[in-house]
């Protein structure tokens, strides 16, 4: 193993997520699903209101999918930053 690989392997050790983080990750799936379903419901209501059946239904469903993916990405990014911050705070014991 080269010297640069050894340095990188030392920094890849992370602490296991706390139980609270695990529950937040479970909630991320629910959050994503709820956002997509809400998009489809809003789209259906707009289609019913304007009498244009599949247009708003599909457009709001896609927007719900994009919004849900962004929320999950931000949540996992925040959890990842907290985990790396905890590893940097701990002293290296070797």
C-alpha positions in Angstrom: 0.0 0.0 0.0 1.4 3.4 -0.9 1.9 6.2 1.6 -1.0 8.2 0.3 -3.4 5.2 0.5 -2.3 4.7 4.1 -3.1 8.3 5.0 -6.5 8.1 3.3 -7.4 4.8 5.1 -6.7 6.4 8.5 -9.2 9.2 7.8 -12.0 6.9 6.6 -12.7 5.5 10.0 -16.1 6.8 11.2 -18.1 6.4 14.3 -21.3 4.4 14.0 -24.4 6.7 13.9 -26.2 7.3 17.1 -29.7 5.7 17.6 -31.2 9.2 17.0 -29.5 9.3 13.6 -30.9 5.9 12.7 -34.4 7.1 13.5 -33.8 10.2 11.3 -32.7 8.0 8.5 -35.9 5.9 8.8 -37.9 9.1 8.8 -36.1 10.1 5.6 -37.9 7.4 3.7 -41.2 8.5 5.1 -40.4 12.1 4.2 -39.6 11.2 0.7 -42.7 9.1 0.2 -45.0 11.8 1.7 -43.5 14.5 -0.5 -44.1 12.4 -3.7 -47.7 11.5 -2.6 -48.4 15.1 -1.7 -47.2 16.2 -5.2 -49.6 13.7 -6.8 -52.5 14.8 -4.7 -51.9 18.5 -5.5 -51.6 17.7 -9.2 -54.8 15.7 -9.1 -56.6 18.6 -7.4 -55.3 21.0 -10.0 -56.3 18.7 -12.9 -59.7 18.4 -11.4 -60.0 22.1 -11.0 -58.9 23.0 -14.5 -60.2 19.9 -16.2 -56.8 19.0 -17.7 -56.4 15.4 -16.5 -52.8 14.1 -16.7 -50.8 17.4 -17.1 -50.7 18.7 -13.5 -50.8 15.3 -12.0 -47.6 14.2 -13.7 -45.9 17.6 -13.3 -46.6 17.9 -9.6 -45.6 14.2 -9.1 -42.2 14.9 -10.7 -41.8 18.0 -8.6 -42.6 16.0 -5.5 -40.0 13.5 -6.4 -37.4 16.1 -6.9 -38.3 17.9 -3.7 -38.3 14.6 -1.7 -34.9 13.7 -3.1 -33.5 17.1 -2.2 -34.8 16.8 1.4 -33.3 13.3 1.9 -30.0 14.5 0.4 -29.8 17.4 2.7 -30.7 15.3 5.7 -28.1 12.7 4.9 -25.5 15.4 4.2 -26.1 17.0 7.6 -25.8 13.6 9.4 -22.6 12.9 7.5 -21.2 16.2 8.5 -22.0 15.5 12.2 -20.4 12.1 12.0 -17.2 13.4 10.4 -17.1 16.3 13.0 -17.3 13.7 15.8 -14.4 11.7 14.3 -12.3 14.9 14.0 -13.0 15.8 17.6 -11.9 12.5 19.0 -8.1 12.1 19.5 -6.3 9.4 17.5 -5.4 6.5 19.8 -2.9 4.2 18.1 
